Amino acid sequence: MKKSLYRNFCLVLIISVVASACTVQKSPITGSKRAYGYSWEQEVQIGKESDQQIQQQYGVYNDDEVQQYVERIGQEVLEVSHMRREDTDPKYRETEFYFRVLNSPVVNAFALPGGYVYVTRGLLAHLKNEAQLAVVLGHEIAHVAARHASQRAFEQQIGQLALLGGAVAGEELLGVPGQSVLQLGSQAAQFMFLSYGRDDERESDQLGVEYAAMKNYEAADGAGFFVALERISDQSGQSIPTWQSSHPDPSERADRIPELANQWAEKGYQQNIENADAYMNIIDGIIFGDNPREGFSEEGVFYHPDLKFQFDYPDNWKIVNQPTLVAAVNEEQDAISLMEIDGEADSPESSVMNYVSQDGFTVQSQQSTRQNGLDGYQALATAKTEDGTTYRFLVYAVMYDGNIYRFTNYSLAEKFDGYRDNFEQTSYSFAALTDQDKLNREPVRLQTQKVDQSNALSSFVGNLPMDITVEDVAIINQVEADATVEQGSWIKIPRR
């Protein structure tokens, strides 16, 4: 049953084919031998296979110019890293690296073993120049080069399956199977980024500054980004999660980065490249925050303008919207409704029956339905986990506009009757979206401009989109809300 619940969402199923074992190999950083949880060849395979799932779960940001820009800066920083030095083992030097921008509003960057580096559009919105991007990308390259994930696997005496499975799953939200589903996407990267120890992060900061400085970037500028992170985490009620205790404090990192940059200046590395003009021109028009075209919630209804559907969800339930699914979770976090497009079934009936025909399920009833003019099918079923816990399911599928949408509703068996009305309300309310106001909803985008005269930040802000404050604008510009923006400086303003 666990396999059936996780199969489409959890990277564990991909990396489980790679055996976990201790191996001794040279470190790309020091050149000396040390023990790792798995070999470099395994790390490359993990990264290759997991990369496809990361792209599927997040979605890659749909802007070729932005993607190519990040790829170019990443490759330039990579050139001076330990992964490309003459005395480095050829198996490392010849490993190809990939740099991707993910379609997530969360401010984050992370790396997979074997050469896969990711930044979110949310992170790009909070940087102010190319130098800061170079430090961030250098930090993530360092995680790969230092093989931190493999080190952690060995040190904790756990295999890669448990390590990366936990990293992708993130914090537990539900006491029922499938809790990891809710953490894929925005939270997955956050947890993966924080899964390293403080020493790992400090080493990556040190190496990230080294790599940026060697390319003549003003590496000390990276401190401004960590100041912004601290302000983000201090804001209450924000969608961006606070830094966890295992991570170095952002203020500590903001203080340390200029010190590290100065060490490389003393070694003769000139650090004078910011490239603010190039950076601001690239991110001009980038989507800021959640993209309503991909779904949004309003007064107890979830709307999807691009796919033209809507459905209700119960009061006080939380919506988690990911590229591959939408989940509604109750306050007690012991009931869940997952909606996804079934790309394999050819009818609502086959979608439902394929799901409840998996090992461990017992079908109690099944029937055709018709709700809101749409043909559907549903089944009630129970299933047991390996530890003997019983869950009860209402699985409902409906055909609409060429797609089959399936709702998988479940809770502990003894609590199911108390939630059944909620499950039926959510599933049966699925309908065509016809409200033009909702269909025409557009995302907020950043407008970048170089100011031609000094003035207060507030004078440039004007009318902001709903839920965006002057403090938000100040944070993305790495200034205080009452700051004066000097002539010739760049600013970013969210506009709809």
C-alpha positions, 0 to 999 in steps of 0.5 A, spaced: 500 500 500 505 504 501 508 503 494 501 505 491 501 511 495 507 514 493 509 511 486 508 517 482 510 522 487 516 520 491 523 520 489 525 514 493 522 509 488 527 512 483 533 511 487 531 505 490 534 501 485 541 504 486 544 499 492 547 503 498 554 501 500 560 504 503 565 506 498 572 509 499 574 514 494 578 520 493 575 527 495 574 532 489 576 537 494 582 535 498 584 529 493 585 524 499 581 518 500 575 518 505 569 513 506 562 515 502 555 512 503 555 511 495 560 511 489 560 517 485 558 513 479 551 512 484 551 519 485 551 521 478 545 516 477 541 518 483 542 525 480 540 523 473 534 519 475 531 524 480 532 530 476 526 528 472 522 527 478 524 534 480 522 537 474 516 534 474 514 536 481 516 543 481 515 545 473 521 548 470 520 556 469 518 557 462 523 562 460 528 560 455 532 567 456 532 566 464 534 559 463 540 560 459 542 565 463 543 561 469 546 556 465 551 560 463 553 563 469 553 556 473 558 553 467 562 559 468 563 558 476 564 551 475 570 552 471 574 554 477 571 549 482 574 543 484 570 539 479 574 542 473 581 543 476 587 539 473 589 535 479 582 533 480 580 525 478 578 525 471 571 522 473 569 528 476 572 533 471 568 529 466 561 529 470 556 534 466 553 539 470 546 542 469 543 548 472 535 549 472 530 554 474 524 551 477 517 554 477 517 555 485 515 562 488 519 559 494 526 563 495 531 557 495 537 553 491 539 546 492 543 541 488 542 533 487 548 529 487 552 528 481 551 535 478 544 537 478 543 544 481 537 548 482 534 555 483 527 557 484 524 563 480 523 566 487 530 566 489 532 570 483 527 575 484 530 576 491 537 577 488 540 584 486 546 582 481 549 577 478 555 577 483 550 574 488 547 569 483 554 567 482 555 566 490 549 562 490 551 557 484 558 556 487 555 554 494 551 549 490 556 546 486 560 546 492 555 541 495 556 536 489 563 537 489 564 536 497 559 530 496 556 532 502 549 528 501 554 521 500 558 523 507 552 524 511 549 517 508 555 514 511 556 518 517 549 517 519 550 509 517 543 510 513 543 508 506 541 513 500 534 511 500 533 513 507 537 519 506 534 522 499 527 519 501 527 523 507 530 529 504 525 529 498 519 528 503 520 533 508 517 535 514 511 530 516 504 533 515 500 528 516 499 521 520 497 518 514 500 515 508 502 520 503 504 525 507 510 526 503 506 528 497 504 534 500 512 536 501 514 535 494 515 541 490 516 548 494 518 544 500 522 539 497 527 543 495 527 547 502 528 541 506 533 538 501 537 544 502 537 544 509 538 537 510 546 538 510 549 539 517 552 546 519 559 544 517 557 542 510 553 549 509 559 553 512 564 549 507 559 550 501 559 558 503 567 558 503 567 554 497 562 558 494 565 565 495 572 562 493 569 560 486 565 567 485 572 570 487 576 567 482 571 569 477 572 576 479 565 577 482 564 581 488 563 575 492 562 580 499 555 582 495 553 575 497 552 577 504 546 582 502 542 576 500 543 572 507 540 579 510 534 578 506 533 571 508 533 573 515 528 578 514 524 573 510 524 568 516 522 574 521 516 576 517 510 572 520 504 569 516 509 568 510 509 562 505 516 562 505 518 557 511 523 559 516 530 556 516 531 550 520 535 549 526 540 545 523 542 551 518 547 556 520 543 563 522 543 567 516 546 573 520 552 569 521 553 567 514 552 575 512 557 577 517 562 571 514 561 572 507 565 578 506 570 576 511 571 570 506 571 574 500 577 579 503 581 573 504 581 572 497 582 579 495 588 578 499 591 573 495 590 577 489 583 576 486 580 582 484 573 582 485 569 588 481 564 584 477 557 585 479 553 586 473 547 589 475 545 591 469 545 584 465 541 581 471 536 586 472 534 586 464 534 578 465 529 578 471 525 584 468 518 581 467 519 574 472 513 572 475 513 574 482 509 569 488 504 564 486 502 564 479 494 564 479 494 561 472 496 554 475 491 555 480 489 559 486 484 559 492 479 564 494 473 563 499 473 556 499 474 554 492 480 552 488 480 555 481 485 553 475 484 558 469 489 554 464 485 548 465 478 551 466 476 547 472 474 549 479 472 545 485 470 547 493 474 545 499 471 545 506 472 550 511 479 551 514 482 546 510 488 548 507 490 547 499 497 545 497 497 546 490 503 543 486 504 542 478 502 534 478 496 535 484 492 539 488 491 537 496 486 539 501 488 537 508 484 538 514 486 542 520 487 536 524 491 533 518 488 526 519 484 527 512 486 528 505 483 529 498 488 529 493 486 531 486 490 529 480 490 528 472 490 521 470 494 520 464 494 513 463 486 511 464 481 512 458 475 513 462 473 515 469 471 507 471 478 505 469 482 510 473 478 509 479 478 501 478 486 501 477 487 505 483 483 500 488 485 494 484 492 495 487 495 490 492 492 491 499 485 494 497 478 491 498 473 494 494 466 495 498 462 499 493 463 502 486 458 506 481 457 510 475 456 518 477 453 524 474 455 531 477 455 538 474 453 535 467 460 530 467 460 523 467 464 520 473 465 514 477 467 512 484 469 507 489 469 506 496 475 501 499 479 500 505 486 498 505 491 496 510 499 498 511 504 493 513 503 495 520 496 493 520 493 500 520 486 500 516 485 506 512 478 508 508 478 511 501 473 514 497 476 514 490 472 519 485 474 520 477 471 525 472 472 526 465 472 533 463 475 537 457 479 531 454 482 529 461 480 525 467 481 528 474 481 523 479 480 525 487 483 520 492 480 521 499 482 518 505 483 517 512 483 512 518 478 507 517 475 509 524 475 517 522 472 516 515 465 517 516 466 523 520 469 526 513 465 523 508 461 529 507 467 533 506 470 528 501 464 528 497 463 535 497 470 536 494 469 531 489 462 532 487 463 540 486 468 539 480 465 543 475 467 547 469 470 554 470 466 559 467 467 566 471 471 570 466 474 574 472 477 568 474 479 565 467 482 572 466 486 572 472 494 574 471 500 573 475 504 579 478 511 580 475 517 584 477 518 590 473 525 592 474 528 600 472 534 604 473 532 610 477 534 617 474 533 621 480 534 619 488 528 619 492 524 614 497 523 607 495 515 609 497 515 614 491 517 608 486 512 603 489 505 606 487 499 601 487 501 594 489 498 588 488 493 585 493 497 582 499 504 585 497 507 590 502 512 596 502 516 591 506 516 586 501 518 590 496 524 593 500 526 586 502 526 584 494 531 590 493 535 589 499 534 595 502 530 598 508 522 600 507 524 607 509 530 607 504 532 613 499 534 609 492 540 613 489 540 615 482 542 610 478 540 604 482 536 599 480 529 597 483 524 591 482 517 593 483 511 587 483 506 589 478 500 585 475 
